[in-house]
Amino acid sequence: MGREAVLNVGIVDDDVNLCRSLGRLLRAAGIHSVAYSSGEIFLADEQRSRFHCLLLDVQLGGMSGIELERQLASEGSTTPIIYITAQDGPTVRAEAQAFW
């Protein structure tokens, strides 16, 4: 019997409890995840290209999720991104959609 591919999702959020909850939810769906507490820590991970998708918080303590997406795009990354935010205003939406 062949092995099924494992999906890998990177979570970048400074809320430890949310990261833990998202990790449990993804694990229950058979998806492997790794959580990072900041964009800077994510960028420092040499293994970050292994992710099939990223869940990014818009409002992080340092670099924002949008700034992280810009950095990744400038490096040629095409990894799909899903934003997580409590700040769902028109300005935030416009910034996030700038890369679509």
Rosetta constraint file for C-alpha pairs under 8 A:
AtomPair CA 6 CA 30 HARMONIC 7.65 0.50
AtomPair CA 6 CA 31 HARMONIC 6.49 0.50
AtomPair CA 6 CA 32 HARMONIC 6.90 0.50
AtomPair CA 7 CA 30 HARMONIC 7.92 0.50
AtomPair CA 7 CA 31 HARMONIC 5.25 0.50
AtomPair CA 7 CA 32 HARMONIC 6.05 0.50
AtomPair CA 7 CA 51 HARMONIC 7.62 0.50
AtomPair CA 7 CA 52 HARMONIC 6.36 0.50
AtomPair CA 8 CA 31 HARMONIC 6.22 0.50
AtomPair CA 8 CA 32 HARMONIC 4.89 0.50
AtomPair CA 8 CA 33 HARMONIC 5.53 0.50
AtomPair CA 8 CA 34 HARMONIC 7.86 0.50
AtomPair CA 8 CA 50 HARMONIC 6.92 0.50
AtomPair CA 8 CA 51 HARMONIC 4.87 0.50
AtomPair CA 8 CA 52 HARMONIC 5.50 0.50
AtomPair CA 8 CA 53 HARMONIC 7.03 0.50
AtomPair CA 9 CA 31 HARMONIC 7.24 0.50
AtomPair CA 9 CA 32 HARMONIC 6.28 0.50
AtomPair CA 9 CA 33 HARMONIC 4.65 0.50
AtomPair CA 9 CA 34 HARMONIC 6.61 0.50
AtomPair CA 9 CA 51 HARMONIC 5.23 0.50
AtomPair CA 9 CA 52 HARMONIC 5.90 0.50
AtomPair CA 9 CA 53 HARMONIC 5.05 0.50
AtomPair CA 9 CA 54 HARMONIC 5.60 0.50
AtomPair CA 9 CA 55 HARMONIC 7.31 0.50
AtomPair CA 10 CA 33 HARMONIC 5.63 0.50
AtomPair CA 10 CA 34 HARMONIC 5.13 0.50
AtomPair CA 10 CA 35 HARMONIC 6.00 0.50
AtomPair CA 10 CA 36 HARMONIC 7.57 0.50
AtomPair CA 10 CA 48 HARMONIC 7.84 0.50
AtomPair CA 10 CA 51 HARMONIC 6.01 0.50
AtomPair CA 10 CA 53 HARMONIC 6.50 0.50
AtomPair CA 10 CA 54 HARMONIC 4.72 0.50
AtomPair CA 10 CA 55 HARMONIC 6.17 0.50
AtomPair CA 11 CA 19 HARMONIC 6.80 0.50
AtomPair CA 11 CA 33 HARMONIC 6.97 0.50
AtomPair CA 11 CA 34 HARMONIC 6.10 0.50
AtomPair CA 11 CA 35 HARMONIC 4.56 0.50
AtomPair CA 11 CA 36 HARMONIC 6.06 0.50
AtomPair CA 11 CA 54 HARMONIC 5.89 0.50
AtomPair CA 11 CA 55 HARMONIC 4.75 0.50
AtomPair CA 11 CA 56 HARMONIC 6.13 0.50
AtomPair CA 12 CA 19 HARMONIC 7.89 0.50
AtomPair CA 12 CA 35 HARMONIC 5.89 0.50
AtomPair CA 12 CA 36 HARMONIC 4.77 0.50
AtomPair CA 12 CA 37 HARMONIC 5.85 0.50
AtomPair CA 12 CA 38 HARMONIC 6.00 0.50
AtomPair CA 12 CA 39 HARMONIC 6.51 0.50
AtomPair CA 12 CA 42 HARMONIC 7.19 0.50
AtomPair CA 12 CA 54 HARMONIC 7.52 0.50
AtomPair CA 12 CA 55 HARMONIC 6.17 0.50
AtomPair CA 12 CA 56 HARMONIC 4.91 0.50
AtomPair CA 12 CA 57 HARMONIC 6.17 0.50
AtomPair CA 12 CA 65 HARMONIC 7.80 0.50
AtomPair CA 13 CA 18 HARMONIC 7.62 0.50
AtomPair CA 13 CA 19 HARMONIC 6.54 0.50
AtomPair CA 13 CA 35 HARMONIC 7.43 0.50
AtomPair CA 13 CA 36 HARMONIC 6.39 0.50
AtomPair CA 13 CA 37 HARMONIC 5.19 0.50
AtomPair CA 13 CA 38 HARMONIC 6.28 0.50
AtomPair CA 13 CA 56 HARMONIC 6.34 0.50
AtomPair CA 13 CA 57 HARMONIC 5.14 0.50
AtomPair CA 13 CA 60 HARMONIC 6.54 0.50
AtomPair CA 14 CA 19 HARMONIC 7.95 0.50
AtomPair CA 14 CA 36 HARMONIC 7.53 0.50
AtomPair CA 14 CA 37 HARMONIC 4.40 0.50
AtomPair CA 14 CA 38 HARMONIC 6.06 0.50
AtomPair CA 14 CA 57 HARMONIC 7.83 0.50
AtomPair CA 14 CA 60 HARMONIC 5.99 0.50
AtomPair CA 14 CA 61 HARMONIC 6.91 0.50
AtomPair CA 15 CA 19 HARMONIC 6.32 0.50
AtomPair CA 15 CA 37 HARMONIC 7.31 0.50
AtomPair CA 16 CA 20 HARMONIC 6.18 0.50
AtomPair CA 16 CA 37 HARMONIC 7.39 0.50
AtomPair CA 17 CA 21 HARMONIC 6.16 0.50
AtomPair CA 18 CA 22 HARMONIC 6.02 0.50
AtomPair CA 19 CA 23 HARMONIC 5.98 0.50
AtomPair CA 19 CA 35 HARMONIC 6.15 0.50
AtomPair CA 20 CA 24 HARMONIC 6.28 0.50
AtomPair CA 21 CA 25 HARMONIC 6.22 0.50
AtomPair CA 22 CA 26 HARMONIC 6.07 0.50
AtomPair CA 23 CA 27 HARMONIC 6.00 0.50
AtomPair CA 23 CA 32 HARMONIC 7.85 0.50
AtomPair CA 23 CA 33 HARMONIC 5.98 0.50
AtomPair CA 23 CA 34 HARMONIC 7.54 0.50
AtomPair CA 23 CA 35 HARMONIC 7.64 0.50
AtomPair CA 24 CA 28 HARMONIC 6.12 0.50
AtomPair CA 25 CA 29 HARMONIC 6.55 0.50
AtomPair CA 26 CA 30 HARMONIC 6.39 0.50
AtomPair CA 26 CA 31 HARMONIC 5.00 0.50
AtomPair CA 26 CA 32 HARMONIC 6.72 0.50
AtomPair CA 26 CA 33 HARMONIC 6.96 0.50
AtomPair CA 27 CA 31 HARMONIC 5.04 0.50
AtomPair CA 27 CA 32 HARMONIC 5.93 0.50
AtomPair CA 27 CA 33 HARMONIC 7.41 0.50
AtomPair CA 36 CA 41 HARMONIC 6.36 0.50
AtomPair CA 36 CA 42 HARMONIC 5.83 0.50
AtomPair CA 37 CA 41 HARMONIC 6.94 0.50
AtomPair CA 37 CA 42 HARMONIC 7.93 0.50
AtomPair CA 38 CA 42 HARMONIC 6.38 0.50
AtomPair CA 38 CA 60 HARMONIC 6.49 0.50
AtomPair CA 38 CA 61 HARMONIC 7.05 0.50
AtomPair CA 38 CA 62 HARMONIC 6.93 0.50
AtomPair CA 38 CA 63 HARMONIC 7.25 0.50
AtomPair CA 39 CA 43 HARMONIC 6.15 0.50
AtomPair CA 39 CA 60 HARMONIC 7.64 0.50
AtomPair CA 39 CA 62 HARMONIC 7.38 0.50
AtomPair CA 39 CA 63 HARMONIC 5.74 0.50
AtomPair CA 39 CA 64 HARMONIC 7.06 0.50
AtomPair CA 39 CA 65 HARMONIC 6.90 0.50
AtomPair CA 39 CA 68 HARMONIC 5.94 0.50
AtomPair CA 40 CA 44 HARMONIC 6.30 0.50
AtomPair CA 40 CA 62 HARMONIC 7.72 0.50
AtomPair CA 40 CA 63 HARMONIC 6.85 0.50
AtomPair CA 41 CA 45 HARMONIC 6.63 0.50
AtomPair CA 42 CA 48 HARMONIC 6.94 0.50
AtomPair CA 43 CA 48 HARMONIC 7.29 0.50
AtomPair CA 51 CA 79 HARMONIC 7.29 0.50
AtomPair CA 52 CA 79 HARMONIC 6.20 0.50
AtomPair CA 52 CA 80 HARMONIC 7.14 0.50
AtomPair CA 53 CA 79 HARMONIC 5.67 0.50
AtomPair CA 53 CA 80 HARMONIC 4.98 0.50
AtomPair CA 53 CA 81 HARMONIC 5.82 0.50
AtomPair CA 53 CA 82 HARMONIC 7.59 0.50
AtomPair CA 54 CA 79 HARMONIC 7.09 0.50
AtomPair CA 54 CA 80 HARMONIC 6.35 0.50
AtomPair CA 54 CA 81 HARMONIC 4.79 0.50
AtomPair CA 54 CA 82 HARMONIC 6.14 0.50
AtomPair CA 55 CA 81 HARMONIC 5.94 0.50
AtomPair CA 55 CA 82 HARMONIC 4.84 0.50
AtomPair CA 55 CA 83 HARMONIC 5.73 0.50
AtomPair CA 55 CA 84 HARMONIC 6.66 0.50
AtomPair CA 56 CA 65 HARMONIC 5.41 0.50
AtomPair CA 56 CA 81 HARMONIC 6.93 0.50
AtomPair CA 56 CA 82 HARMONIC 6.23 0.50
AtomPair CA 56 CA 83 HARMONIC 4.86 0.50
AtomPair CA 56 CA 84 HARMONIC 5.77 0.50
AtomPair CA 57 CA 64 HARMONIC 7.47 0.50
AtomPair CA 57 CA 65 HARMONIC 5.42 0.50
AtomPair CA 57 CA 83 HARMONIC 5.75 0.50
AtomPair CA 57 CA 84 HARMONIC 4.63 0.50
AtomPair CA 57 CA 85 HARMONIC 5.61 0.50
AtomPair CA 58 CA 64 HARMONIC 5.57 0.50
AtomPair CA 58 CA 65 HARMONIC 4.36 0.50
AtomPair CA 58 CA 66 HARMONIC 6.07 0.50
AtomPair CA 58 CA 83 HARMONIC 6.43 0.50
AtomPair CA 58 CA 84 HARMONIC 6.34 0.50
AtomPair CA 58 CA 85 HARMONIC 5.55 0.50
AtomPair CA 58 CA 87 HARMONIC 7.76 0.50
AtomPair CA 59 CA 64 HARMONIC 5.36 0.50
AtomPair CA 59 CA 65 HARMONIC 6.47 0.50
AtomPair CA 59 CA 85 HARMONIC 6.98 0.50
AtomPair CA 59 CA 87 HARMONIC 7.78 0.50
AtomPair CA 60 CA 64 HARMONIC 4.99 0.50
AtomPair CA 60 CA 65 HARMONIC 6.65 0.50
AtomPair CA 63 CA 67 HARMONIC 5.98 0.50
AtomPair CA 63 CA 68 HARMONIC 6.49 0.50
AtomPair CA 64 CA 68 HARMONIC 6.18 0.50
AtomPair CA 65 CA 69 HARMONIC 6.20 0.50
AtomPair CA 65 CA 83 HARMONIC 7.68 0.50
AtomPair CA 66 CA 70 HARMONIC 6.29 0.50
AtomPair CA 66 CA 95 HARMONIC 7.11 0.50
AtomPair CA 66 CA 96 HARMONIC 6.19 0.50
AtomPair CA 67 CA 71 HARMONIC 6.24 0.50
AtomPair CA 68 CA 72 HARMONIC 6.20 0.50
AtomPair CA 69 CA 73 HARMONIC 6.03 0.50
AtomPair CA 69 CA 81 HARMONIC 7.96 0.50
AtomPair CA 70 CA 74 HARMONIC 6.15 0.50
AtomPair CA 71 CA 75 HARMONIC 6.46 0.50
AtomPair CA 72 CA 76 HARMONIC 6.48 0.50
AtomPair CA 72 CA 77 HARMONIC 5.31 0.50
AtomPair CA 73 CA 77 HARMONIC 5.13 0.50
AtomPair CA 73 CA 78 HARMONIC 6.98 0.50
AtomPair CA 83 CA 96 HARMONIC 7.92 0.50
AtomPair CA 87 CA 92 HARMONIC 7.18 0.50
AtomPair CA 88 CA 92 HARMONIC 6.29 0.50
AtomPair CA 88 CA 93 HARMONIC 6.67 0.50
AtomPair CA 89 CA 93 HARMONIC 6.28 0.50
AtomPair CA 90 CA 94 HARMONIC 6.09 0.50
AtomPair CA 91 CA 95 HARMONIC 6.25 0.50
AtomPair CA 92 CA 96 HARMONIC 6.13 0.50
AtomPair CA 93 CA 97 HARMONIC 6.04 0.50
AtomPair CA 94 CA 98 HARMONIC 6.21 0.50
